[in-house]
Amino acid sequence: MNVSTDKVNEQQTLIIEMGEKFDFSKVEAFRSAYQDLDSDVKHITVDLAKTEYMDSSALGMLLNMQKVLSQRPLTFSIENSRPPVERILKISRFDKKFIIR
């Protein structure tokens, strides 16, 4: 699985579910997941439950998503990350930019 999306909470939350690897090869799929966002969406969750590998380009993609959507009243969270991925997020201080659950 590459990247899949789903909307919950009466279409107000967009969930972007990443596959086993979150790296440069996912740039286009990740970008297209949030590019044409409905105005109803108030929160974006990036679900990393299946992600076992994440590189620096994935960190850049997350920051870029936040930057591109900064003009909208949105909140962001990164959820269900496995311990190795969570360690990368914390070392990179992503807990200061995103809600990590």
Buried (B, 14 or more C-beta within 10 A) or exposed (E): EBBBBEEEEEEEBBBBBBBEBBBEEBBEBBBEBBEEBEEEBBBBBBBBEBBEBBEEBBBEBBBBBBEEBEEEEBEBBBBBBBEEBBEBBEEBEBEEBBEBE
